[in-house]
Amino acid sequence: MQETRAFLQRLGLPTGDAHDLPTSPKRFPDGAQYRVEIPSVEGPAALEAVREAAREYGVRLHRVSQGSGIMLLRRDEIQAMARLGHEMGIEVSLFVGPRAGWDTGAQFWSRSGRNLGARQRGMDQLLYALEDIRRAAELGIRSVLVADEGLLWVASEMKKAGELPSNFVFKLSVQVGTANPAAARVMEQLGGSTLNTPTDLSLAQLAAIRQATDMPLDVYVEAPDDFGGFVRHYEIAELVRVAAPVYLKFGLRNAPDVYPSGSHLEATVVALSRERVRRASIGLELLQRYYPEATTSELRAPGLGVPELPGAD
């Protein structure tokens, strides 16, 4: 294996998983090691509930993300989420649509085809997804979730060309399945801003990915059931140490699938959102216990895709 290891080393890649768990020297632009993300915040009511719960539990949040998609939010709902995010000083990341899983194709429904679900199927769907991004940007959103390499590359080229704001964040979804250092390097080269790793990677595997990319890693410390249902709260201190800069992402086990969400599920979504913040308070208490010197970001920190209100000074 020595020749192959030497070739990987020449490419600037680790030669194996980092079983020695080295401390990451990398940081967010403000020097912090970690930030906190609450996923599945599906609309303005859920975001307002998250704000109230964060105050109640004393949790400093930096980002919320949404899974149902930009295309399933009304204009006024996107504007409301942008306004709330701007007031809170946090990033609001909305998933791009349409996606193959809700399209007319059949492969997604086959046992071996589930990996297609979050991708853009065909050129028309890619075009629609780019329009979805434009729509969000025009309404003040500065972060979107993408799960397709082609969409990422084209959207990144639009950003370079000045057709999207220069501070726009492309958050790579867990559904991309970027599971090794070489894949992480490719995603960064295509224009990714932050990378949501698969939920079941070990500390050694995450530490190896950290060596290959400067992108912040978005790591589920509690994963929804359909992504494994893992609860890794006691690993948070080591996750921060070896994977920094890292977004600690608090999903929720034993929770119903609410995608795509809407007013028919709003009460459930609000309750789940509050509980995710409560879970975050538990995880952060353990982080403080076992790694009290770990550093976090202030609100509105550099690199956050905080919404910008159109027409505001």
Stockholm file with secondary structure:
# STOCKHOLM 1.0

chainA/1-313         MQETRAFLQRLGLPTGDAHDLPTSPKRFPDGAQYRVEIPSVEGPAALEAVREAAREYGVRLHRVSQGSGIMLLRRDEIQAMARLGHEMGIEVSLFVGPRAGWDTGAQFWSRSGRNLGARQRGMDQLLYALEDIRRAAELGIRSVLVADEGLLWVASEMKKAGELPSNFVFKLSVQVGTANPAAARVMEQLGGSTLNTPTDLSLAQLAAIRQATDMPLDVYVEAPDDFGGFVRHYEIAELVRVAAPVYLKFGLRNAPDVYPSGSHLEATVVALSRERVRRASIGLELLQRYYPEATTSELRAPGLGVPELPGAD
#=GR chainA/1-313 SS CHHHHHHHHHTTCCSSCCTTCCCCCCCCTTSCSEEEEECCCCSHHHHHHHHHHHHHHTCCCCEEEESSCGGGSCHHHHHHHHHHHHHHTCEEEEECCCCGGGSSCSGGGSTTCGGGTTSCCHHHHHHHHHHHHHHHHHTTCCEEEECCHHHHHHHHHHHHTTSSCTTCEEEECGGGCCCSHHHHHHHHHTTCSEEECCTTCCHHHHHHHHHHCCSCEEEEEECCGGGTCCBCGGGHHHHHHHHCSEEEEECCSSCCCCCSCCGGGHHHHHHHHHHHHHHHHHHHHHHHHHCTTCCBCCTTCTTCCCCCCTTCC
#=GC SS_cons         CHHHHHHHHHTTCCSSCCTTCCCCCCCCTTSCSEEEEECCCCSHHHHHHHHHHHHHHTCCCCEEEESSCGGGSCHHHHHHHHHHHHHHTCEEEEECCCCGGGSSCSGGGSTTCGGGTTSCCHHHHHHHHHHHHHHHHHTTCCEEEECCHHHHHHHHHHHHTTSSCTTCEEEECGGGCCCSHHHHHHHHHTTCSEEECCTTCCHHHHHHHHHHCCSCEEEEEECCGGGTCCBCGGGHHHHHHHHCSEEEEECCSSCCCCCSCCGGGHHHHHHHHHHHHHHHHHHHHHHHHHCTTCCBCCTTCTTCCCCCCTTCC
//
